[in-house]
Amino acid sequence: MTSEMTPDQQPAAPKLGFLRSATVVAVGMAIMNVAAYGFTLFAVRRLVPEQFSAVIALLGLLLIGNVVPLGLQASGARRIATHTGAGRDALADSLLRAGRRSALALTTLCLLVSPLLVWLLHIDSVLAVLLLAPTLGGLTLMGSQLGVLQGSERWSELAAMYTAVGVGRFAFGAGALVIHPSLTSAMIGVAVGAAVPPLVGSFLLRGSTGGTPDQVKEVLRETVHGTHTLLAFFAIANADVLLARSLMDGQHSGYYAAGVIVAKACLFLPQFVIVVVFPSLASEPGDTLRLRRAIQAVGALGVCCVLGALLLPDLVVTVAGGKEHYSNLGSFAWLFALAGSSYAVLQLVVYAAIAQQEKRAALLIWIGLISLAIAALIVLGADLVTGIAAIKVLVAMSAACALALSAALAAGLHRQTADNA
């Protein structure tokens, strides 16, 4: 496909190839998400609400820390997708080396800030918080490996990596909870499971050599920009559960954590669209039609999620945590589906900004996060609303913030394309 062709003008063979690629990645990511989701559902039934809320808060921190692996993946995929000529093996090796350096740095940083996290989140288990460090180290190694596979469009191997993520999380996480249902056991299982994907990736990418120190530095410099943008996104995407943990009592923050299960399912459901479309957004940044269609696809999946939560509230409650503890969730589960779907659209637009190396996206998202936090502190911190009403207000504010940011960022990308034309 040349830069002058639109998706409508593509021959049938490339279209079928794209559909096959999307299907392979979708299956791998579906296994990953179902398995990871299964671990969360297992935890919500094995732990009391207060301990489960702590698990969700720590998993939220993992998602925020995971911006470094995702930044490595995005920069690696972009660099390989746009690379022409010889030297791809050396470029892949430089990405893997950058991943090892980043893993060491992130593990060390996480260990240093662990005491602060224990205090901020009111978590009794110091070990549970310390286990975030090796978990993030493994995820960072994996991020560099995923970038090589994604940029090279090795979709089957990429799907195998995603499958390993979910299988590792569920097998070891749920297994640890069977042995001993506690916060510490859950995080031990998560940490061990995080070691599985980089082991698989090391096997798939064995033999990559030739990367130079200068190439590694270039990768790290580009990763800083992508990581900053993704950090802003994942900070705002997980801010609501942290705000709920800080501003609500243990019972209602537990209700909110159960609702976040619904939101996260809706956030990650359309992620395969982003993975498959990203290399083309990087190599052909002016293809606004492809971006619009991707947004429409993600939005359509979101509408289905919201309608499903509205029409089948009892099923949603059963899946999210069970009627015994979370029976009140059904009446407003659709709000969590709306919030998750809104953040899915925002995530796609954020990756489009990274593909275009748009540097204003992070600033706009940080402004949105500050606005959301201030609004939550005013409304919930001052007890203007409490209990179930506070849950509804916080999730509604979160959804509105995500939709507003999506519109603003998409408009900015459109203007940038027009200006460059």
TIMAR-322508 format. One record per residue (C-alpha): z negated, x negated, y negated. Coordinates in steps of 0.5 Angstrom, whole numbers, padded with zeros to 4 digits, always signed. Layout:
<sites>
ZXY ...
</sites>
This chain:
<sites>
+0000+0000+0000 +0002-0003-0007 -0002-0002-0013 +0004+0003-0016 +0003+0008-0010 -0002+0013-0010 -0005+0016-0004 +0000+0022-0003 +0005+0017-0003 +0003+0013+0003 +0007+0013+0009 +0004+0017+0015 +0002+0011+0019 -0003+0008+0014 -0006+0015+0013 -0008+0015+0020 -0010+0008+0020 -0015+0010+0014 -0017+0016+0018 -0018+0012+0025 -0022+0007+0021 -0027+0012+0017 -0028+0015+0024 -0030+0009+0027 -0035+0007+0021 -0037+0014+0021 -0039+0014+0028 -0043+0007+0028 -0047+0010+0021 -0048+0016+0024 -0052+0013+0030 -0055+0009+0025 -0058+0014+0021 -0059+0019+0027 -0063+0014+0030 -0067+0012+0023 -0068+0019+0022 -0071+0020+0029 -0076+0015+0028 -0078+0018+0021 -0079+0025+0025 -0082+0021+0030 -0087+0018+0025 -0088+0025+0022 -0091+0028+0028 -0095+0022+0030 -0098+0021+0024 -0103+0025+0019 -0100+0027+0013 -0103+0021+0009 -0101+0016+0013 -0094+0018+0014 -0094+0019+0006 -0096+0011+0006 -0090+0010+0011 -0085+0013+0007 -0087+0009+0001 -0087+0003+0005 -0080+0005+0007 -0078+0007+0000 -0080+0000-0002 -0075-0003+0004 -0070+0001+0001 -0071-0002-0006 -0072-0009-0003 -0065-0008+0001 -0061-0008-0006 -0061-0016-0004 -0058-0015+0003 -0053-0010+0000 -0051-0014-0006 -0049-0020-0001 -0045-0015+0003 -0042-0012-0004 -0040-0019-0007 -0038-0021+0000 -0034-0015+0002 -0030-0016-0005 -0029-0023-0005 -0026-0023+0002 -0022-0017+0000 -0019-0020-0006 -0018-0027-0003 -0011-0029-0001 -0008-0035+0002 -0012-0039+0007 -0019-0041+0007 -0022-0034+0009 -0026-0038+0015 -0029-0042+0009 -0031-0036+0005 -0034-0033+0010 -0038-0039+0012 -0041-0039+0005 -0043-0032+0005 -0047-0033+0011 -0050-0039+0008 -0052-0035+0002 -0055-0030+0006 -0060-0035+0009 -0062-0038+0002 -0063-0031+0000 -0067-0029+0006 -0072-0034+0005 -0073-0033-0002 -0074-0026-0001 -0079-0027+0004 -0083-0031+0000 -0083-0027-0006 -0085-0021-0002 -0091-0024+0001 -0093-0026-0006 -0093-0019-0009 -0096-0016-0003 -0103-0016-0006 -0100-0012-0012 -0097-0007-0007 -0103-0006-0003 -0107-0004-0010 -0101+0000-0013 -0100+0004-0007 -0107+0005-0005 -0106+0003+0002 -0111+0000+0007 -0107-0004+0012 -0106-0011+0008 -0102-0013+0015 -0097-0006+0014 -0095-0009+0007 -0094-0016+0009 -0090-0014+0014 -0085-0012+0009 -0083-0019+0008 -0080-0021+0015 -0077-0014+0015 -0073-0016+0009 -0071-0023+0011 -0068-0020+0017 -0064-0015+0013 -0062-0020+0008 -0059-0024+0014 -0055-0018+0016 -0053-0016+0009 -0049-0023+0009 -0046-0021+0016 -0044-0014+0014 -0040-0017+0008 -0036-0021+0012 -0034-0016+0017 -0033-0010+0012 -0028-0015+0007 -0024-0017+0013 -0024-0010+0015 -0027-0011+0022 -0029-0004+0023 -0031-0004+0030 -0035-0010+0030 -0038-0007+0023 -0040+0000+0027 -0043-0004+0032 -0048-0008+0027 -0049-0001+0024 -0051+0002+0031 -0056-0004+0032 -0059-0002+0026 -0061+0005+0028 -0062+0003+0035 -0067-0003+0033 -0071+0002+0028 -0072+0007+0033 -0073+0003+0040 -0078-0001+0037 -0081+0003+0031 -0082+0009+0036 -0084+0005+0041 -0090+0002+0037 -0092+0009+0035 -0093+0011+0042 -0097+0005+0044 -0102+0006+0038 -0100+0012+0032 -0102+0008+0026 -0099+0006+0020 -0099-0002+0022 -0096+0000+0029 -0090+0003+0025 -0089-0003+0021 -0089-0008+0026 -0084-0004+0030 -0080-0003+0024 -0080-0011+0023 -0079-0012+0030 -0073-0008+0030 -0070-0011+0023 -0069-0017+0027 -0064-0014+0032 -0058-0013+0027 -0058-0021+0025 -0058-0023+0032 -0052-0018+0034 -0048-0021+0027 -0049-0028+0029 -0046-0027+0036 -0040-0023+0032 -0039-0029+0027 -0040-0035+0031 -0036-0041+0029 -0035-0039+0022 -0035-0046+0018 -0032-0050+0012 -0036-0047+0007 -0038-0051+0001 -0044-0052-0004 -0040-0049-0010 -0037-0043-0006 -0045-0041-0004 -0047-0042-0011 -0041-0037-0013 -0043-0032-0008 -0050-0032-0011 -0048-0032-0018 -0044-0026-0016 -0049-0023-0012 -0054-0023-0018 -0050-0018-0022 -0049-0013-0016 -0056-0014-0014 -0058-0012-0021 -0054-0006-0021 -0056-0004-0014 -0063-0005-0015 -0063+0000-0021 -0060+0005-0017 -0065+0005-0011 -0070+0004-0016 -0069+0011-0019 -0067+0014-0012 -0074+0012-0009 -0078+0013-0016 -0079+0020-0014 -0083+0019-0008 -0087+0013-0011 -0089+0018-0017 -0091+0023-0012 -0095+0018-0009 -0098+0016-0015 -0099+0023-0019 -0100+0028-0013 -0106+0029-0008 -0105+0026-0001 -0104+0033+0002 -0098+0035-0003 -0095+0028-0003 -0095+0028+0004 -0091+0035+0003 -0086+0031-0002 -0085+0026+0003 -0083+0031+0008 -0078+0034+0003 -0075+0027+0002 -0073+0026+0009 -0068+0032+0008 -0066+0028+0001 -0065+0022+0005 -0061+0025+0010 -0056+0028+0005 -0056+0021+0001 -0054+0017+0007 -0049+0022+0011 -0043+0021+0007 -0044+0013+0006 -0039+0012+0011 -0034+0014+0006 -0037+0009+0001 -0036+0003+0006 -0029+0005+0008 -0026+0006+0001 -0030+0000-0002 -0025-0006+0000 -0019-0002-0003 -0023+0000-0010 -0024-0008-0010 -0017-0010-0009 -0014-0004-0013 -0019-0002-0019 -0014+0002-0023 -0014+0007-0017 -0017+0013-0020 -0014+0018-0016 -0018+0015-0010 -0024+0014-0013 -0024+0022-0015 -0022+0024-0008 -0028+0020-0005 -0032+0023-0010 -0030+0030-0008 -0031+0028-0001 -0038+0026-0002 -0039+0032-0006 -0036+0037-0001 -0041+0034+0004 -0047+0035-0001 -0045+0043-0002 -0045+0044+0006 -0052+0040+0006 -0055+0045+0000 -0052+0051+0003 -0055+0049+0010 -0062+0048+0007 -0061+0055+0004 -0059+0059+0010 -0063+0055+0015 -0070+0054+0012 -0074+0055+0018 -0069+0050+0022 -0070+0045+0016 -0078+0045+0016 -0078+0044+0024 -0073+0038+0023 -0077+0035+0017 -0084+0035+0020 -0086+0042+0024 -0089+0049+0021 -0096+0047+0023 -0096+0042+0017 -0090+0043+0013 -0089+0051+0013 -0088+0052+0005 -0083+0047+0005 -0077+0052+0007 -0077+0056+0001 -0075+0050-0003 -0072+0045+0002 -0065+0046-0002 -0068+0043-0008 -0069+0036-0004 -0062+0037-0001 -0059+0038-0008 -0063+0032-0010 -0060+0027-0004 -0053+0030-0005 -0053+0028-0012 -0056+0021-0011 -0050+0020-0006 -0045+0022-0011 -0049+0017-0016 -0049+0012-0010 -0041+0012-0010 -0040+0011-0017 -0045+0005-0017 -0041+0002-0012 -0034+0003-0016 -0037+0000-0022 -0039-0006-0018 -0032-0006-0015 -0030-0006-0022 -0035-0011-0024 -0037-0006-0029 -0044-0009-0032 -0046-0003-0036 -0048+0001-0030 -0055-0002-0029 -0057-0001-0036 -0055+0006-0036 -0059+0007-0029 -0065+0004-0032 -0065+0008-0038 -0065+0014-0033 -0070+0011-0029 -0075+0010-0035 -0073+0017-0038 -0075+0020-0031 -0082+0017-0030 -0084+0019-0037 -0082+0026-0036 -0086+0026-0029 -0092+0023-0033 -0092+0028-0038 -0091+0034-0034 -0095+0032-0027 -0100+0027-0030 -0102+0032-0035 -0103+0037-0030 -0098+0042-0033 -0096+0044-0026 -0100+0042-0020 -0099+0043-0012 -0093+0046-0010 -0090+0048-0017 -0091+0040-0018 -0087+0038-0012 -0081+0043-0014 -0081+0041-0021 -0081+0033-0019 -0075+0034-0014 -0071+0038-0019 -0072+0033-0025 -0070+0028-0020 -0063+0032-0018 -0062+0033-0025 -0062+0026-0027 -0058+0024-0022 -0052+0028-0024 -0053+0026-0031 -0052+0019-0029 -0046+0020-0024 -0042+0024-0030 -0044+0019-0035 -0042+0013-0031 -0036+0016-0028 -0034+0018-0035 -0035+0010-0037 -0031+0008-0031 -0025+0013-0033 -0025+0010-0040 -0025+0003-0038 -0019+0004-0034 -0015+0007-0039 -0017+0002-0044 -0014-0004-0039 -0008+0000-0038 
</sites>
